[in-house]
Amino acid sequence: MSTTAVPPSPPRKVNRIGLEPSDYKGKKSTLCAGCGHNAISERIIEACYTLGIEPYRVAKLSGIGCSAKSPAYFLGSSHGFNAVHGRMPSIATGTMLANRNLVSIGVSGDGDTASIGVGQFVHLMRRNLPMVYIIEDNRVYGLTKGQFSATADVGSKLKNGVINDLPPIDTCALAIMLGATYVGRSFSGDKKQLLALLEGALGHNGTVMLDVISPCVTFNDHTGSTKSYSYVRDHDAPLEEVSFVPFFEDITVDYDPGTTTEITLHDGSRLLLKKLNSDYDPTNKTEALRALTEAHDKGEIVTGLFYVDTKKPNFMEMLNFVDAPLAGLPESSVRPPKKVLDEVMDGLK
Amino acid sequence: MGTADLAVKEADSSSFWQEKVVNDLSIQVATVNGSGSQSANTVLLRSIFRMGIPVSGKNLFPSNIAGLPTWYTIRASKHGYIARRKEIDFLVAMNPETAQEDVMSLGAGASVVFDDKLNLQQLRDDLIFYPVPFDKLVAPVCPNAKLRKLVRNMIYDGVLAKLLGIPMEEVHEALKKQFRKKPNAVDLNLAAVQVGYEYTEKNLPKRGRFFLERMDATRGKIIIDGNSAAALGAMFGGVTVCTWYPITPSSSLAETLSNYMRRYRMDPESGKATFAIVQAEDELAAIGMVMGAGWAGARAMTATSGPGISLMSEFVGLGYYAEIPAVIFDVQRTGPSTGLPTRTQQGDILKNAFLSHGDTKHPLLIPSSVEECFTMAVEAFDLAEELQTPVFVMSDLDLGMNNWMSDPFPYPSKPINRGKVLSAEDLARLGGFERYRDVDGDGVGYRTLPGTNHPKAAYFTRGSGHNEQAVYSERPEDYVNNMDRLNRKFNAARDRVPAPVVQDNEGAEIGVIAYGTTHWAIVEALDQMKQEYELPVSYCRVRGFPFAGQVFDFIRRHRRIYVVEQNRDGQMFELLRMETDAEDIPRLRSIRHYAGVPIDARSVTDEIVSQEGKK
């Protein structure tokens, strides 16, 4: 018996709207190899693919910095807007006012959010604008080569010996207090947790604020209470030469709810991640703030979904405007007839 | 200082008791901020308007809610002149703090209505004094002591009505209009006017030469402030998103817009708004929201003033390079917030023309009248979307916050123009597009909006570093190509911004270039120079930047050009020097007015006549 085995061609992998994973890809990343931001882009792609979100409905928005470049590296067939430093929230607000049917994904950084952009961040959270706001948090200014950001740990040290004396801003605690309705924290290398958080985020009707710890392979040279020196000692020379960017592998983690895991960053510093218990109740604002405060006291970075409120009206609902996108309203809807002008004029005589 | 600069002493005792002057006078009411004088002043203005006499009113107020001095000037002119007049014919002195200085600054022959407790009559013997016991008169009319301070001011309306000859029925009609939402207030205030009228009738015999008599020059006209006019223009221009931050003198533009829109722009079926108006956290966010909304296809605007413009500078630069339509109303005022924030100035011309970083320049639309606030607001939305760029409407405090007489506004004659936007159907037909390619030769590319359901619709928006396909690029030729196209686009705007209004007068060897509210002083100054000095002067009113060719032709046709404006540094003068051919630059001269009060005709006339050697 002789048969020619013809292997069946593998079925084309598509999602519920018939798109392939590659339909969600963006341009090739120009960020450093091993940068946590790239892993976050991959999770965004995965989440959008899995949920079957139409790419044309997505608006990708960012401010300035390494984080702000990343929207070019996912969802290549979505409109994107790389705006000005710290002002992505206002761009997002205007975009959603113009077209409420869009899915806004904003990518910010720790400097872009917690320093220059903290004013707009605060008011975005207050408004509960429907959008996903992601902080790619590497606790450092990468694009301007290594200055402290406002989320850097106390005691972190720059290469020139300057020590960070100021406490970090906890963007999650801030977001919860200000009125964001879906607030969580994760680590760029925690594929399972980050994907789950993003999938929930994309279905949420209100402001989502996700702080994603994302190691910087080039400038995250901090030393502090949670970090050690071992790697930096061995790789000292290349780190001083900033035009040389060493190649690093992605850091990935996988750990269970209620447990802690210690990860070593590329520079040898360590982070202690603690995942919320599976019975944690994310609808209690006070509990959420308590969990965050306790973690700070223990030197841990607590991860997970801290707070969800599905009932609070979002900004668009509060403004009570028409369901159709304002951008597309016809002239008959936006220019009152002549008799209205006549009426107004008569009233002024 | 008080009002020394408001009423320059021009003593001319020979004219003290001269012939009767009809329908040509100015009244100044000096009060304390927060004392409710605004209603009394508006009623006075409207009463004169109702008599058919051309009239204008200007509020000179402090940055304060209550307690500081404030002046309101009303000018009635049978010739239709509505610029500020320096000389005051009637002073109503209600403010003890400034009364003495206000009186000392008057020209001989002027009249003074005053609170008798101030004893002003002893200060001068060349004025006509009318002491009025305000407190004594108000008490029986207004038993409620709390309201007395407000109602008290209405008494001077009654005094002036009697002294000048304003019929009481017109005052009554004006009161009804003023308090149309509070009918009870009409009777109370009318009683106060009446008591002033009757007291004057009995006790203050009329002296002096100023009278008001009915004429027929205001029939069919409206009274409105420039901010309300601009708000109406925005509404009829199809605005869908307005994001703003409070700042004097622009706040009332957004607030009035909100009032009109909630009345006239609700969807009849759903009862929901066809717009979004958001008070932002600051000007940085206000302009950012405009940029986001304009990018996503809304007709978006903001309203602000000088310091707000400074904060918007970064985003406007991005808007220029990312080519995003935006309409920015700049109601100009004097500089910093701790300066004279409540005084008028044409102070942002040069700044806005080039606002932001790198090579940036922006179209400016410059209204002179409330009607132009309306029409230019309508045009600005079309222009911003046609050119895909931020566009400024350059109003000022004088225009924006004061009441002006006008013909009713014309309904927009052209349909709304949304510019070059490709739909999904267009893309299906074309097979794709290149965002920054100059297909039509006017420098304006085609754009798509987020949410367009076509796989080729998307592009990535960023600043200047992109090629024609909107792909990131730092190649020198891509950058130069983009910059040159932006220049073509800007030049295309020369014929799209409102054209200058040119008036060549017979025998004129010299000309004036002016813009905005300076116009009203120029109109009067041209007549003064012709009538008093036999000096014919041509006039070019600039209404837009970049300058149209007619502006340069006008300069070339005249031996000397006086550029008259309300700022210290001659901002339009400098802008013209930058753009005018080198050989024509020596023709340009600069006249600047920057005292924090609106420019007047006499100052312009004196300066030009002096420079021309006629005086």
Interface residues (C-beta under 8 A of the other chain):
Chain A: E54 P55 Y56 R57 A59 L61 P71 A72 G76 S77 S78 H79 G80 F81 N82 A83 V84 R87 P89 S90 I91 A92 T93 G94 T95 M96 L97 A98 N99 N101 L102 G119 Q120 V122 H123 L319 N320 F321 V322 D323 P325 L326 A327 G328 L329 E331 S333 V334 R335 P336 K338 V340 L341 D342 V344 M345 L348 K349
Chain B: G220 K221 I222 I223 I224 L232 M235 F236 G237 G238 V239 T240 V241 T243 Y260 Y264 R265 D267 S270 K272 A273 T274 F275 A276 V278 A280 E281 D282 L284 A285 A286 I287 G288 M289 V290 M291 G292 A293 G294 W295 A296 G297 A298 R299 A300 E314 F315 L318 A322 P408 F409 Y411 P412 P415 I416 T448 L449 P450 G451 T452 N453 H454 P455 K456 A457 A458 Y459 F460 T461 R462 G463 Y472
